[in-house]
Amino acid sequence: MESSRKPDTATAMRALISEARRALPFHLPAAQLCAGPCQGCPKKLLEFIDGELFDWTERLDQGEIPTLGDVSTLGKRCRKIHAVIAKNGLIQPD
C-alpha cells in the first residue's frame, strides 16, 4: 500500500511559484494593465508579486527551506492579487 505523502515545503513553494507564474498575467503590457478604471493597481500588484516570486525562487535556489507559514503567506498574497486582477477584468476569475 502506497502512502500519500504531502510534498515538503520547498517542493510546495516551487509548485506555488510555478502556478502563480502561469495564472497571473505578467505578459500583459503596462498600457493594457492601466486601461480603464481599476480597483487596486494591477501594474503595481504584479510588480510586487513578481518580486516576491523572484525572491523566493532565489532563496530556494540557495538552499533555504521555507516554513509552512511562508508557503501559506505567499499563497494568500497570490490569491488576493489574482482576485483583484480578475475584478479588473484582466483575467478570468476562478
MMTF fields as JSON, N, C-alpha, C and O atoms, coordinates in Angstrom:
{
  "mmtfVersion": "1.0.0",
  "mmtfProducer": "UNKNOWN",
  "numBonds": 375,
  "numAtoms": 376,
  "numGroups": 94,
  "numChains": 1,
  "numModels": 1,
  "chainsPerModel": [1],
  "groupsPerChain": [94],
  "chainIdList": ["A"],
  "bondAtomList": [4, 2, 8, 6, 12, 10, 16, 14, 20, 18, 24, 22, 28, 26, 32, 30, 36, 34, 40, 38, 44, 42, 48, 46, 52, 50, 56, 54, 60, 58, 64, 62, 68, 66, 72, 70, 76, 74, 80, 78, 84, 82, 88, 86, 92, 90, 96, 94, 100, 98, 104, 102, 108, 106, 112, 110, 116, 114, 120, 118, 124, 122, 128, 126, 132, 130, 136, 134, 140, 138, 144, 142, 148, 146, 152, 150, 156, 154, 160, 158, 164, 162, 168, 166, 172, 170, 176, 174, 180, 178, 184, 182, 188, 186, 192, 190, 196, 194, 200, 198, 204, 202, 208, 206, 212, 210, 216, 214, 220, 218, 224, 222, 228, 226, 232, 230, 236, 234, 240, 238, 244, 242, 248, 246, 252, 250, 256, 254, 260, 258, 264, 262, 268, 266, 272, 270, 276, 274, 280, 278, 284, 282, 288, 286, 292, 290, 296, 294, 300, 298, 304, 302, 308, 306, 312, 310, 316, 314, 320, 318, 324, 322, 328, 326, 332, 330, 336, 334, 340, 338, 344, 342, 348, 346, 352, 350, 356, 354, 360, 358, 364, 362, 368, 366, 372, 370],
  "bondOrderList": [1, 1, 1, 1, 1, 1, 1, 1, 1, 1, 1, 1, 1, 1, 1, 1, 1, 1, 1, 1, 1, 1, 1, 1, 1, 1, 1, 1, 1, 1, 1, 1, 1, 1, 1, 1, 1, 1, 1, 1, 1, 1, 1, 1, 1, 1, 1, 1, 1, 1, 1, 1, 1, 1, 1, 1, 1, 1, 1, 1, 1, 1, 1, 1, 1, 1, 1, 1, 1, 1, 1, 1, 1, 1, 1, 1, 1, 1, 1, 1, 1, 1, 1, 1, 1, 1, 1, 1, 1, 1, 1, 1, 1],
  "groupList": [{"groupName": "MET", "atomNameList": ["N", "CA", "C", "O"], "elementList": ["N", "C", "C", "O"], "formalChargeList": [0, 0, 0, 0], "bondAtomList": [1, 0, 2, 1, 3, 2], "bondOrderList": [1, 1, 2], "singleLetterCode": "M", "chemCompType": "L-PEPTIDE LINKING"}, {"groupName": "GLU", "atomNameList": ["N", "CA", "C", "O"], "elementList": ["N", "C", "C", "O"], "formalChargeList": [0, 0, 0, 0], "bondAtomList": [1, 0, 2, 1, 3, 2], "bondOrderList": [1, 1, 2], "singleLetterCode": "E", "chemCompType": "L-PEPTIDE LINKING"}, {"groupName": "SER", "atomNameList": ["N", "CA", "C", "O"], "elementList": ["N", "C", "C", "O"], "formalChargeList": [0, 0, 0, 0], "bondAtomList": [1, 0, 2, 1, 3, 2], "bondOrderList": [1, 1, 2], "singleLetterCode": "S", "chemCompType": "L-PEPTIDE LINKING"}, {"groupName": "ARG", "atomNameList": ["N", "CA", "C", "O"], "elementList": ["N", "C", "C", "O"], "formalChargeList": [0, 0, 0, 0], "bondAtomList": [1, 0, 2, 1, 3, 2], "bondOrderList": [1, 1, 2], "singleLetterCode": "R", "chemCompType": "L-PEPTIDE LINKING"}, {"groupName": "LYS", "atomNameList": ["N", "CA", "C", "O"], "elementList": ["N", "C", "C", "O"], "formalChargeList": [0, 0, 0, 0], "bondAtomList": [1, 0, 2, 1, 3, 2], "bondOrderList": [1, 1, 2], "singleLetterCode": "K", "chemCompType": "L-PEPTIDE LINKING"}, {"groupName": "PRO", "atomNameList": ["N", "CA", "C", "O"], "elementList": ["N", "C", "C", "O"], "formalChargeList": [0, 0, 0, 0], "bondAtomList": [1, 0, 2, 1, 3, 2], "bondOrderList": [1, 1, 2], "singleLetterCode": "P", "chemCompType": "L-PEPTIDE LINKING"}, {"groupName": "ASP", "atomNameList": ["N", "CA", "C", "O"], "elementList": ["N", "C", "C", "O"], "formalChargeList": [0, 0, 0, 0], "bondAtomList": [1, 0, 2, 1, 3, 2], "bondOrderList": [1, 1, 2], "singleLetterCode": "D", "chemCompType": "L-PEPTIDE LINKING"}, {"groupName": "THR", "atomNameList": ["N", "CA", "C", "O"], "elementList": ["N", "C", "C", "O"], "formalChargeList": [0, 0, 0, 0], "bondAtomList": [1, 0, 2, 1, 3, 2], "bondOrderList": [1, 1, 2], "singleLetterCode": "T", "chemCompType": "L-PEPTIDE LINKING"}, {"groupName": "ALA", "atomNameList": ["N", "CA", "C", "O"], "elementList": ["N", "C", "C", "O"], "formalChargeList": [0, 0, 0, 0], "bondAtomList": [1, 0, 2, 1, 3, 2], "bondOrderList": [1, 1, 2], "singleLetterCode": "A", "chemCompType": "L-PEPTIDE LINKING"}, {"groupName": "LEU", "atomNameList": ["N", "CA", "C", "O"], "elementList": ["N", "C", "C", "O"], "formalChargeList": [0, 0, 0, 0], "bondAtomList": [1, 0, 2, 1, 3, 2], "bondOrderList": [1, 1, 2], "singleLetterCode": "L", "chemCompType": "L-PEPTIDE LINKING"}, {"groupName": "ILE", "atomNameList": ["N", "CA", "C", "O"], "elementList": ["N", "C", "C", "O"], "formalChargeList": [0, 0, 0, 0], "bondAtomList": [1, 0, 2, 1, 3, 2], "bondOrderList": [1, 1, 2], "singleLetterCode": "I", "chemCompType": "L-PEPTIDE LINKING"}, {"groupName": "PHE", "atomNameList": ["N", "CA", "C", "O"], "elementList": ["N", "C", "C", "O"], "formalChargeList": [0, 0, 0, 0], "bondAtomList": [1, 0, 2, 1, 3, 2], "bondOrderList": [1, 1, 2], "singleLetterCode": "F", "chemCompType": "L-PEPTIDE LINKING"}, {"groupName": "HIS", "atomNameList": ["N", "CA", "C", "O"], "elementList": ["N", "C", "C", "O"], "formalChargeList": [0, 0, 0, 0], "bondAtomList": [1, 0, 2, 1, 3, 2], "bondOrderList": [1, 1, 2], "singleLetterCode": "H", "chemCompType": "L-PEPTIDE LINKING"}, {"groupName": "GLN", "atomNameList": ["N", "CA", "C", "O"], "elementList": ["N", "C", "C", "O"], "formalChargeList": [0, 0, 0, 0], "bondAtomList": [1, 0, 2, 1, 3, 2], "bondOrderList": [1, 1, 2], "singleLetterCode": "Q", "chemCompType": "L-PEPTIDE LINKING"}, {"groupName": "CYS", "atomNameList": ["N", "CA", "C", "O"], "elementList": ["N", "C", "C", "O"], "formalChargeList": [0, 0, 0, 0], "bondAtomList": [1, 0, 2, 1, 3, 2], "bondOrderList": [1, 1, 2], "singleLetterCode": "C", "chemCompType": "L-PEPTIDE LINKING"}, {"groupName": "GLY", "atomNameList": ["N", "CA", "C", "O"], "elementList": ["N", "C", "C", "O"], "formalChargeList": [0, 0, 0, 0], "bondAtomList": [1, 0, 2, 1, 3, 2], "bondOrderList": [1, 1, 2], "singleLetterCode": "G", "chemCompType": "PEPTIDE LINKING"}, {"groupName": "TRP", "atomNameList": ["N", "CA", "C", "O"], "elementList": ["N", "C", "C", "O"], "formalChargeList": [0, 0, 0, 0], "bondAtomList": [1, 0, 2, 1, 3, 2], "bondOrderList": [1, 1, 2], "singleLetterCode": "W", "chemCompType": "L-PEPTIDE LINKING"}, {"groupName": "VAL", "atomNameList": ["N", "CA", "C", "O"], "elementList": ["N", "C", "C", "O"], "formalChargeList": [0, 0, 0, 0], "bondAtomList": [1, 0, 2, 1, 3, 2], "bondOrderList": [1, 1, 2], "singleLetterCode": "V", "chemCompType": "L-PEPTIDE LINKING"}, {"groupName": "ASN", "atomNameList": ["N", "CA", "C", "O"], "elementList": ["N", "C", "C", "O"], "formalChargeList": [0, 0, 0, 0], "bondAtomList": [1, 0, 2, 1, 3, 2], "bondOrderList": [1, 1, 2], "singleLetterCode": "N", "chemCompType": "L-PEPTIDE LINKING"}],
  "groupTypeList": [0, 1, 2, 2, 3, 4, 5, 6, 7, 8, 7, 8, 0, 3, 8, 9, 10, 2, 1, 8, 3, 3, 8, 9, 5, 11, 12, 9, 5, 8, 8, 13, 9, 14, 8, 15, 5, 14, 13, 15, 14, 5, 4, 4, 9, 9, 1, 11, 10, 6, 15, 1, 9, 11, 6, 16, 7, 1, 3, 9, 6, 13, 15, 1, 10, 5, 7, 9, 15, 6, 17, 2, 7, 9, 15, 4, 3, 14, 3, 4, 10, 12, 8, 17, 10, 8, 4, 18, 15, 9, 10, 13, 5, 6],
  "groupIdList": [1, 2, 3, 4, 5, 6, 7, 8, 9, 10, 11, 12, 13, 14, 15, 16, 17, 18, 19, 20, 21, 22, 23, 24, 25, 26, 27, 28, 29, 30, 31, 32, 33, 34, 35, 36, 37, 38, 39, 40, 41, 42, 43, 44, 45, 46, 47, 48, 49, 50, 51, 52, 53, 54, 55, 56, 57, 58, 59, 60, 61, 62, 63, 64, 65, 66, 67, 68, 69, 70, 71, 72, 73, 74, 75, 76, 77, 78, 79, 80, 81, 82, 83, 84, 85, 86, 87, 88, 89, 90, 91, 92, 93, 94],
  "secStructList": [7, 7, 7, 7, 7, 7, 7, 7, 2, 2, 2, 2, 2, 2, 2, 2, 2, 2, 2, 2, 2, 2, 2, 1, 7, 6, 6, 1, 7, 2, 2, 2, 2, 6, 1, 1, 7, 7, 1, 1, 7, 2, 2, 2, 2, 2, 2, 2, 2, 2, 2, 2, 2, 2, 2, 2, 2, 2, 2, 2, 2, 6, 6, 7, 7, 7, 7, 2, 2, 2, 2, 2, 2, 2, 2, 2, 2, 2, 2, 2, 2, 2, 2, 2, 2, 2, 2, 6, 6, 1, 1, 7, 7, 7],
  "xCoordList": [0.841, 0.0, 0.895, 1.793, 0.646, 1.42, 0.853, -0.361, 1.741, 1.258, 1.216, 2.091, 0.216, 0.103, 0.716, 0.053, 1.978, 2.706, 2.521, 2.443, 2.454, 2.388, 3.808, 4.773, 3.943, 5.293, 5.934, 5.242, 7.26, 7.948, 7.703, 7.225, 8.024, 7.692, 8.439, 7.9, 9.678, 10.418, 9.728, 9.602, 9.286, 8.58, 7.245, 6.861, 6.542, 5.255, 5.452, 4.647, 6.518, 6.788, 7.108, 6.623, 7.916, 8.231, 6.974, 6.803, 6.094, 4.836, 3.953, 3.33, 3.895, 3.116, 3.658, 2.888, 4.958, 5.59, 5.27, 4.931, 5.38, 5.09, 3.634, 3.347, 2.727, 1.296, 0.989, 0.21, 1.586, 1.357, 1.861, 1.207, 3.01, 3.561, 2.663, 2.579, 1.981, 1.054, -0.264, -0.835, -0.751, -2.097, -2.175, -3.214, -1.096, -1.13, -0.601, 0.311, -1.17, -0.833, 0.426, 0.35, 1.574, 2.827, 3.178, 3.962, 2.603, 2.91, 2.193, 2.56, 1.191, 0.417, 1.241, 1.929, 1.166, 1.874, 1.215, 0.031, 1.998, 1.517, 0.292, -0.62, 0.266, -0.87, -2.175, -3.225, -2.115, -3.319, -3.681, -4.858, -2.672, -2.919, -3.566, -4.357, -3.231, -3.693, -4.85, -5.161, -5.485, -6.594, -7.884, -8.222, -8.589, -9.885, -9.797, -8.709, -10.96, -10.985, -10.53, -10.783, -9.869, -9.407, -9.622, -9.724, -9.686, -9.802, -8.484, -8.236, -7.655, -6.302, -5.491, -6.069, -4.209, -3.387, -2.782, -1.818, -3.336, -2.821, -1.322, -0.605, -0.858, 0.556, 1.431, 2.397, 1.087, 1.872, 1.745, 2.72, 0.554, 0.36, 1.195, 1.81, 1.214, 2.016, 3.503, 4.257, 3.928, 5.34, 5.693, 6.76, 4.797, 5.037, 5.15, 6.115, 4.16, 4.163, 5.283, 5.819, 5.64, 6.775, 8.057, 8.869, 8.229, 9.384, 9.381, 10.423, 8.211, 8.087, 8.423, 9.143, 7.902, 8.168, 9.644, 10.236, 10.231, 11.656, 12.495, 13.43, 12.144, 12.875, 12.832, 13.861, 11.661, 11.56, 12.277, 12.847, 12.26, 12.999, 14.484, 15.149, 14.997, 16.414, 16.73, 17.742, 15.88, 16.112, 16.097, 16.916, 15.164, 15.104, 16.354, 16.906, 16.79, 17.994, 19.241, 20.205, 19.212, 20.344, 20.212, 21.046, 19.168, 19.011, 18.142, 18.024, 17.53, 16.651, 15.397, 14.834, 14.984, 13.772, 12.675, 12.797, 11.599, 10.517, 9.716, 9.668, 9.1, 8.193, 6.827, 6.569, 5.977, 4.607, 3.925, 3.114, 4.258, 3.714, 4.146, 3.357, 5.404, 5.892, 5.093, 4.702, 4.861, 4.093, 2.667, 2.118, 2.076, 0.712, 0.599, -0.337, 1.54, 1.522, 1.633, 0.877, 2.565, 2.715, 1.464, 1.023, 0.903, -0.321, -1.471, -2.212, -1.623, -2.68, -2.468, -3.417, -1.232, -0.938, -1.278, -1.885, -0.886, -1.17, -2.673, -3.15, -3.419, -4.877, -5.524, -6.407, -5.091, -5.662, -5.356, -6.232, -4.132, -3.753, -4.489, -4.929, -4.632, -5.383, -6.82, -7.37, -7.423, -8.804, -8.944, -9.905, -8.004, -8.049, -7.888, -8.594, -6.975, -6.734, -7.94, -8.29, -8.572, -9.793, -10.922, -11.698, -11.021, -12.058, -11.897, -12.875, -10.655, -10.381, -10.574, -10.358, -10.976, -11.28, -10.076, -10.198, -8.912, -7.71, -7.478, -6.724, -8.129, -8.098, -9.444, -10.244, -9.697, -10.962, -10.897, -9.892, -11.952, -11.96, -12.022, -12.5, -11.534, -11.573, -12.949, -13.173],
  "yCoordList": [-1.172, 0.0, 1.246, 1.37, 2.149, 3.389, 4.431, 4.607, 5.114, 6.209, 7.477, 7.707, 8.282, 9.532, 10.639, 11.254, 10.87, 11.898, 13.245, 13.358, 14.236, 15.601, 16.026, 15.522, 16.944, 17.392, 18.194, 18.782, 18.204, 19.033, 20.501, 20.811, 21.392, 22.804, 23.432, 24.311, 22.993, 23.545, 23.155, 23.98, 21.914, 21.452, 22.178, 22.584, 22.338, 23.05, 24.503, 25.04, 25.139, 26.535, 26.652, 27.565, 25.738, 25.767, 25.563, 26.215, 24.665, 24.432, 25.675, 26.028, 26.336, 27.565, 28.658, 29.348, 28.817, 29.83, 29.549, 30.459, 28.295, 27.914, 28.193, 28.728, 27.833, 28.07, 29.562, 29.992, 30.348, 31.797, 32.408, 33.279, 31.957, 32.485, 32.137, 32.901, 30.969, 30.583, 31.347, 31.733, 31.566, 32.121, 33.641, 34.181, 34.331, 35.799, 36.346, 35.766, 37.456, 37.968, 38.851, 40.037, 38.265, 39.019, 39.476, 40.409, 38.825, 39.118, 40.358, 40.859, 40.855, 41.995, 43.284, 43.552, 44.074, 45.366, 46.339, 46.22, 47.285, 48.264, 49.017, 49.321, 49.315, 50.046, 49.265, 49.86, 47.974, 47.156, 47.02, 46.99, 46.94, 46.832, 48.101, 48.045, 49.235, 50.529, 51.116, 52.297, 50.329, 50.827, 50.81, 49.805, 51.917, 52.0, 52.149, 52.176, 52.245, 52.378, 51.069, 49.98, 51.2, 49.975, 50.047, 51.123, 48.883, 48.736, 48.124, 46.94, 48.914, 48.454, 48.702, 48.888, 48.71, 48.958, 47.641, 47.157, 47.054, 45.777, 45.814, 44.85, 46.916, 47.013, 46.914, 46.153, 47.68, 47.658, 46.318, 45.823, 45.734, 44.435, 43.357, 42.522, 43.377, 42.39, 42.604, 41.638, 43.846, 44.118, 43.613, 43.033, 43.832, 43.381, 41.857, 41.328, 41.15, 39.692, 39.081, 38.033, 39.719, 39.245, 39.293, 38.369, 40.362, 40.475, 39.409, 38.831, 39.145, 38.106, 36.73, 35.95, 36.436, 35.143, 34.997, 33.939, 36.057, 36.037, 35.823, 35.022, 36.554, 36.441, 35.007, 34.465, 34.395, 33.028, 32.038, 31.063, 32.265, 31.391, 31.442, 30.409, 32.646, 32.813, 32.135, 31.446, 32.33, 31.743, 30.218, 29.555, 29.672, 28.219, 27.698, 26.664, 28.425, 28.024, 28.045, 27.325, 28.873, 28.955, 27.946, 27.917, 27.12, 26.06, 26.38, 25.564, 27.551, 27.891, 27.016, 26.765, 26.57, 25.755, 26.628, 27.07, 26.881, 27.714, 26.955, 25.725, 27.699, 27.093, 26.938, 27.499, 26.188, 26.055, 27.424, 27.721, 28.248, 29.602, 30.456, 31.254, 30.296, 31.031, 30.659, 31.524, 29.358, 28.882, 29.419, 29.881, 29.354, 29.835, 31.327, 31.771, 32.103, 33.561, 33.926, 34.766, 33.305, 33.611, 33.184, 33.885, 32.046, 31.587, 32.569, 32.844, 33.098, 34.083, 35.347, 35.895, 35.809, 37.009, 36.78, 37.633, 35.632, 35.322, 35.277, 35.813, 34.637, 34.559, 35.94, 36.235, 36.782, 38.135, 38.951, 39.635, 38.882, 39.633, 39.087, 39.86, 37.772, 37.162, 37.686, 38.009, 37.767, 38.24, 39.697, 40.041, 40.546, 41.956, 42.084, 42.862, 41.334, 41.405, 40.867, 41.393, 39.828, 39.305, 40.322, 40.479, 41.011, 42.031, 43.166, 43.791, 43.418, 44.448, 43.934, 44.677, 42.68, 42.115, 41.72, 41.542, 41.578, 41.247, 39.749, 39.309, 38.969, 37.511, 36.987, 37.717, 35.723, 35.105, 34.728, 34.178, 35.015, 34.593, 33.076, 32.414, 32.532, 31.073, 30.623, 29.43],
  "zCoordList": [0.0, 0.0, 0.0, 0.832, -0.922, -1.019, -0.083, 0.016, 0.599, 1.44, 0.603, -0.232, 0.822, 0.07, 0.913, 1.749, 0.674, 1.42, 0.761, -0.462, 1.576, 1.072, 0.707, 1.283, -0.238, -0.603, 0.532, 1.362, 0.549, 1.531, 1.187, 0.096, 2.102, 1.898, 0.726, 0.055, 0.467, -0.679, -1.988, -2.892, -2.09, -3.29, -3.425, -4.522, -2.308, -2.331, -2.758, -3.518, -2.275, -2.63, -4.118, -4.787, -4.634, -6.078, -6.916, -7.945, -6.484, -7.199, -7.154, -8.156, -6.007, -5.872, -6.787, -7.455, -6.818, -7.678, -9.142, -9.899, -9.529, -10.913, -11.278, -12.349, -10.391, -10.636, -10.706, -11.557, -9.832, -9.845, -11.151, -11.723, -11.616, -12.877, -14.06, -15.021, -13.992, -15.071, -14.972, -15.993, -13.75, -13.559, -13.663, -14.044, -13.332, -13.333, -14.664, -15.252, -15.138, -16.473, -16.507, -16.826, -16.177, -16.203, -17.619, -17.798, -18.611, -20.011, -20.554, -21.617, -19.852, -20.361, -20.314, -19.329, -21.374, -21.365, -20.38, -20.065, -19.91, -18.931, -19.452, -18.683, -20.738, -21.304, -21.129, -20.888, -21.245, -21.081, -19.595, -19.238, -18.746, -17.311, -16.766, -15.825, -17.356, -16.843, -17.648, -17.495, -18.49, -19.314, -18.499, -17.874, -18.513, -17.856, -16.351, -15.774, -15.726, -14.268, -13.616, -14.131, -12.496, -11.839, -10.337, -9.747, -9.749, -8.3, -7.849, -8.075, -7.223, -6.946, -8.206, -9.277, -8.111, -9.294, -9.769, -9.175, -10.833, -11.315, -11.629, -11.362, -12.19, -12.545, -11.293, -11.262, -10.276, -9.034, -8.314, -7.749, -8.331, -7.693, -8.383, -7.719, -9.717, -10.445, -10.21, -10.098, -10.136, -9.844, -8.452, -8.249, -7.492, -6.131, -6.067, -5.515, -6.634, -6.514, -7.355, -6.997, -8.461, -9.25, -8.41, -8.454, -7.658, -6.774, -5.697, -5.389, -5.12, -4.095, -4.672, -4.049, -5.859, -6.503, -6.844, -6.631, -7.37, -7.703, -6.441, -6.431, -5.376, -4.114, -3.588, -3.185, -3.589, -3.095, -4.001, -3.514, -5.291, -6.201, -5.875, -5.804, -5.679, -5.33, -3.997, -3.871, -3.026, -1.701, -1.762, -1.125, -2.53, -2.689, -3.399, -3.024, -4.423, -5.161, -4.282, -4.54, -3.246, -2.32, -1.182, -0.277, -1.225, -0.242, 0.95, 1.864, 0.961, 2.092, 2.05, 0.985, 3.204, 3.316, 3.921, 5.063, 3.164, 3.699, 4.751, 4.749, 5.634, 6.605, 5.95, 4.886, 6.582, 6.094, 6.097, 5.221, 7.082, 7.149, 5.965, 5.458, 5.514, 4.349, 3.097, 2.312, 2.93, 1.773, 1.842, 0.842, 3.027, 3.221, 2.959, 2.294, 3.473, 3.284, 1.814, 1.326, 1.102, -0.321, -1.095, -2.005, -0.732, -1.387, -1.2, -2.144, 0.008, 0.276, -0.541, -1.101, -0.609, -1.404, -2.871, -3.518, -3.383, -4.791, -5.049, -6.049, -4.147, -4.321, -4.283, -5.089, -3.355, -3.255, -4.506, -5.035, -4.97, -6.172, -7.384, -8.236, -7.477, -8.574, -8.568, -9.621, -7.388, -7.277, -7.726, -8.414, -7.345, -7.751, -9.26, -9.902, -9.814, -11.26, -12.025, -13.081, -11.5, -12.122, -12.023, -12.966, -10.892, -10.698, -11.709, -12.119, -12.101, -13.101, -14.531, -15.488, -14.679, -15.991, -16.825, -18.037, -16.2, -16.955, -17.097, -17.965, -16.237, -16.317, -15.883, -15.297, -16.168, -15.768, -14.292, -13.841, -13.534, -12.123, -12.04, -12.96, -10.932, -10.736, -10.345, -10.138]
}
